[in-house]
Amino acid sequence: MKNVMKLMLIMGVSAVTLFNTGGGKAGTLSADSLYQQVGTTSTGFSFDKGTTNLNLGNKIKTISVANRNGTIDFKQGDVKDIAVHMKVEVNHATKQEAKVVASKTKLQVKEGKTLDIGVYSVSYGKGNASSPSVHLTITLPRKVNSDLHAEIKNGNISLSKVTGTGKIKIGSQNGNITAKEIGNDISLHTIDGIVYVSDAKKSVTATVTNGDIEANRISGALHMETMNGDLTSKDALSSIKAATISGFITIKSSKVGGDWDVSSTEGDVALAWPEKAGVQVNGTTSFGEIKTDFPLTVKDGSVTGKIGSGSYHIRASSEAGLLSLMKN
C-alpha cells in the first residue's frame, strides 16, 4: 500500500501543466506547484521546474520565444503540443533565498497570431544586481507550419534537427548560436558571440558584430557577415556572400552552385573550388600577395580569368591580406 501511495505521489508531482490563454490574453504560469527538484551547482542551486505543454492552434503563424538570461534549446520530437521544460539556476545566494527567487520565476505566455513564450523573473542580491539563469528546452511537434523566432539577451541558443517548421529567425545580444540540421530558411544574428550552422537544407543568413561564423554543408544561399571575426565555410553548394572588416575568410566547396562574392578589409581570403567548375574569376588585393594554381592572369594586384563555361562569377578581394584561389 505504501508503494502504491508513493507511486501516486510521484505521478502527481511530475504532472504537466496545460495552459491555454485564449482570447489573446497574456498569462503567467509555472509548474512550480507541481514539481520542483532542487540541485546544487558550483556556485549555487538549480531548480527543475518541470515541463509545461502549450497547445499549438491552427491560427498561430509565429512561435516567438524570449529569455533574458540563460539558454534556449530547440528540438523536434514525437509530441502533440509544444513542450517547454524550464530549469532555473540561482547563484551566490543562500538556499532559502534561491528557493524564493526560483519560485517567482515563471513562464509568461500570450496567444494570438503569435504564440509568445517569455520568462518572468526577479532580481536579487546586493542592489538587486543579480538575475537567475533560466534554461529552456523546447520540444516542437515533428511538423509545425508556424515560423519560429527566438531571442536572448545574455546566453546561448541552439537548434538541433529542427526540420519541420516555417522560417527561422534567431537573435542573441551576448552569446553563441548553434544550428544543426535545419529544414527551412534561417537567419542568425548575435552581437558578441559565435555562430555555427551546419546541414541546412535552405538559405542561411548569419551576421555577427563581434565574433566568428562557421557554416558547413549549406544547400541554399549563404550570406555571412561580421565586423570583427573570421568566416569559414565548407561545402556551401549555392551562392555565397561573405564579408568581414577584420578577419580571415576560408571557403572550400566541392561544388560551385552560384556566384561567390567574398571580401575582407584586413585579413587573408582563401578560396578553393573544383578544378572543372565553370567560373569567371575577378580578384583584387591592394597590399597583399596573390596565390593560385588555376590558369588565371595575375597582374598588378589583380587576378582574372575564365575557367570552363564561366557560368558563375567568383569575386574576391582583400585590402591588406593574402588572396589565395586554389583547386579543391
N, C-alpha and C positions, 0 to 999 in steps of 0.2 A: 504493500500500500504506500509506503514511504517513497519507493522508487517511482511509482506512478505519479504521486504528487510532485516529486522533483522534476519529472519529465514535463508535466503540465506547466510548472513554473518556468522552466527553460523555454518552452514554446511560447509562453506569454510574454516574457521579457524580450524575446528576439523577434517579436511580431513586427510587421512592416506598416508604416503609416501610409494610408492612401489619401491624397489631398486633391481636391478639385475646387478651385476658387469660384469658377462660374461667373458669368456676367462681367468679365474683365476686371474684377476687383482684386486688389492685392491681398495677400495673406501671408502670415508668418507661421511656420511650423517647425517642429523638431521631433525627432524620435527619442529625445532625452528621457521622457517619462516612461518609455517602453524599454529602452536598452541603453546602458552606458557602462562600458567596460573601461576600467582605469588601468593605465600602464605607466611606466616611467621611461624617461629619456635621459640622456647625459646631462641635460640642463633643466629638466622639469618633468611635466606629466603629460600623458596623452589620454584622450577620451574617445572611445569608439561610440559614435552617436547613432550607429545603425544605418539602415537603408530606408529611403523614402521612395515610393513609387508615384510617378506622375503620369496621368493619362494624357496621351497624345491625340488630341482630337483632329478631325479632318480639316478644320478651319485654320489650323496653325500653320503659318507659312515659314516662320523662322523660330528656331530654338536658340535663345541667347543666354549665355552663362557668364556671370561676372563674379570675381573674387578679388578681395583686396590684398590678402597676404597668405601665401601657401602654395598650393599646386592645383591644377585641374588635369585629370587624365580621362581621355575618352576611349571607348572601345565599343564594339557591337557584339551582341550575343543573342541567345535564344530567350528573349524576354518580350512580353507583350507591351508593357509600359516602359517609360524611361525610369531606370533605377539609379538613384543618387545616393551613394554611400559617403558619409561625412565622418572625418576624423579630425579632432581638434587637439593641437599641442599648445600648452601654456608653459612658457619658460620663465625662470627666475622669479618664482612665486612659491609660497607655501602650498601644501596640498589642499588646504581648505580654500585659500584664495583661488587656486587653479580650478577647483570644483565650481566655484561661483561664476568665474569667467566662462567656463565651458557650458554651464547650464544656461547662460544667457546668449550663447552662440546658436543661431538658428538659421534655417533656410527661409528665404523670402521668395514667394512665387506670385507672379501676376500673369494671368492668362487672357489673351485676346488673339489677334492675328499673330502676335509674337508671344511665345512662352518664355517669360523672363524668369530665370533662376538666379537668385543672388544670395548673399550671405550677410546676416546681421551679426555684428559682434561689438563688444565694448572694449575700450582701452583700460589699461590697468597699470599698476606700478607707480613709481615716483613721477609725479607730474602727468600721470596718465600717458606716459611716453611709449608704452609697450602695447602690442596687439597680438592676439593669438594667431597661430598659423592654422589655417583651415585647409584640409586636403580633401578634395572632391574627386571621387571616382564615379564616372557617369557611364552607364551601360545603355546603349541605344538599341532598339529593335533592329533586326537584320536589314529591314527595308524602311527607310524614312524619306519621305518626299520633301520635307522641310529643309531649308537652308540651315547651316549651323554656324553660329557666331560665338566666340569666347574671348574674354578679356581679363587680364590680371594685372594688378599694379606692381606687385612685388613677388615674383615667383615664376615657376616653370609651367609650361603647358605641353602635354604630349597627346598624340593621337596614334593609335595602333590598329591597323586593319579596319579602318572606317571607310568602307567601300560602297555603302548604300544610302547616301544622303544627297541633298541638294548641294549647292555651292558652299564652300567653307571659308570663313574669314576669322583669323586668329591674331590677337594682339597682346603684347606684354611690354610694360614700361621698363622693367628691370628683371630680366630672366631669360632663360633659353626656351626655344620651341623645337620640339621633335615631332616629325610626322612621317609615319611609315605605312606603306600600302594604303594609299588614298585613291578613292574611285572617282572623284569629281574635281572640278576646278578648285584650287586652293590658293588663298592669299595669306601670307605670313608677315608680320611686322613686329620687331622689337627695337627698343631704343638702346638699351645696353644689354647685350646678350648674344648668343649664338643660335643660328637657325640650321637645323639638319633635316633634310627631307629626302626620302628615297621611295622608289617603286610607286610613283604617281602615274595614274593612267591618263590624266588630262593635264591642263595647263597649271603651272606653278609660278606665282609671283612672290618673291621674298625680298624684303627691304629691311635694312638694319642701319641705325645711326652709328653705332659703335660696336663692331663685332664681326665675326666671320659667318659665311654662308657656305654650306656644302649641300649639293643636290646631285643625287645619283639615280640613274635609271628612270629618267623622266620621259614619258611618252608624248606629252603635249608640249606646247610652247613654254620656254623657260625664261623668266626675267629675274635677274639677281642684281641687287644694288646695295652698296654700303659706302658710307663716307670714310670710315676708318676700319679696315679689316681685309681679310683675304677671301677670295671667291674660288671655290673648287667644284668641278663637276666631272662626272664620268658617265658616259652613255646617256646623254640627253639627245633624243632622237628627232627632235623637231627644231624649230627656230630657237636661237639663243641670243639674249641680250644680257650683257654683264658689264658693270661699271663700278669702279672704286676710285676714290681720290688718293688714298694712301694704303696700298696693299698689293699683294701679288694676285694674279689670276692664273689658274691652271685648269684647262678644259681638254679632256680627251673623250673621243667618241668613236664607236665602231661604225657609225653611220652619220652622214650629213643629210638631214631631212628638212632643212630650212636655212634661211640666212643666219649668219653669225655676225653680231655687232659687239665688239669687245674693246674696252678701254680702261687704262689705268693712268693716273697722273704721275704717281711717284713710285711705281712698282713694276716688277717684271710681268710680262704676259707670255705664257707658254700654251700653245695650242697644238693639238695633234688630231689628225683625222685620217681615214683610209686613203691609201695611195691612188685608188681608182675612182675616188669621188669626183664628180664633175663640179668644179667651183671656179669662181672668179675671185682672185685674191688682191686685196689692196691694204697694205700695212705701212705704218709710219712710226718713227721714233725720232725725237729731237736730239737727245743726248745719249742714247743707248746704242747697243750693238744689235745687229740682226743676224739670226742664225736660221738656216732652213736646209732641208735635204730634198725639197721639191725643186723641179726645174722652173724656178722663178727668177725674175730680174731684180737684183739688189743694187741700188744706186742712191747715193746722197740721202741716206736716212729713210729710204722707202723700199718697199718690196711689192712687186706687182706681177701679175701673170694669170693666164687661163689654163686650167687643167681639165682635160676631157671636154665634156659638153658645156661646162661653165654654168650649169643650171642655177646654182645658188651662189650668193655673194658672201665672202668672208672678209670682214673689215676689222682690222686690229690696230690699236695704237697704244703707245706708251711714251709719255713725255720724257721721262728720265730713267727708264729701265730697259732691260733686255727684252727683245722681241724674238720669240722662238716659234717657228712654224715647222712642225715635223710630221713625218709619217707615223701613223699609229699601227 
